[in-house]
Amino acid sequence: MTTWEYLTAPLLVHATQQILNNFGAEGWELVQVVPGPNPNSLVAYFKRPVTG
């Protein structure tokens, strides 16, 4: 059975692609993006399998 760890991270609208690529390079899979607390921000939810 796969065990998952989760991460919530803010995304700046002007740098979304770079931020998502950085998390992807660390093994995080994007699950969902939702509006943030202000109009210029988003919140991303990620998951990745726990190793060890």
Phi and psi in degrees as a GROMACS rama.xvg file:
@    title "Ramachandran Plot"
@    xaxis  label "Phi"
@    yaxis  label "Psi"
@TYPE xy
-81.061  133.629  THR-2
-106.145  137.664  THR-3
-114.243  149.748  TRP-4
-116.133  153.471  GLU-5
-125.661  154.483  TYR-6
-142.309  136.181  LEU-7
-114.513  130.902  THR-8
-141.284  141.649  ALA-9
-73.4092  147.24  PRO-10
-121.653  130.439  LEU-11
-87.9077  130.675  LEU-12
-56.3639  -36.582  VAL-13
-78.3784  -7.46351  HIS-14
-134.321  27.2781  ALA-15
-58.8939  -48.9845  THR-16
-61.0949  -44.9287  GLN-17
-62.6436  -43.1513  GLN-18
-64.0582  -47.0284  ILE-19
-63.0825  -40.6609  LEU-20
-62.7598  -38.1532  ASN-21
-63.1124  -45.1764  ASN-22
-66.238  -40.0584  PHE-23
-60.6863  -38.2034  GLY-24
-65.055  -22.7311  ALA-25
-93.1065  7.27918  GLU-26
92.4982  5.26938  GLY-27
-82.9679  135.47  TRP-28
-103.207  127.853  GLU-29
-69.9184  129.543  LEU-30
-103.539  -45.065  VAL-31
-161.05  150.529  GLN-32
-124.71  131.189  VAL-33
-128.516  159.277  VAL-34
-59.6402  143.159  PRO-35
-89.2627  -169.838  GLY-36
-71.9314  -14.9511  PRO-37
-135.255  165.284  ASN-38
-63.3428  -19.467  PRO-39
-99.3117  15.4283  ASN-40
-135.835  156.714  SER-41
-131.425  160.874  LEU-42
-121.568  129.364  VAL-43
-109.324  141.477  ALA-44
-113.576  129.298  TYR-45
-125.33  160.431  PHE-46
-143.441  156.312  LYS-47
-155.146  151.823  ARG-48
-66.9336  143.092  PRO-49
-80.5074  130.265  VAL-50
-108.567  150.221  THR-51
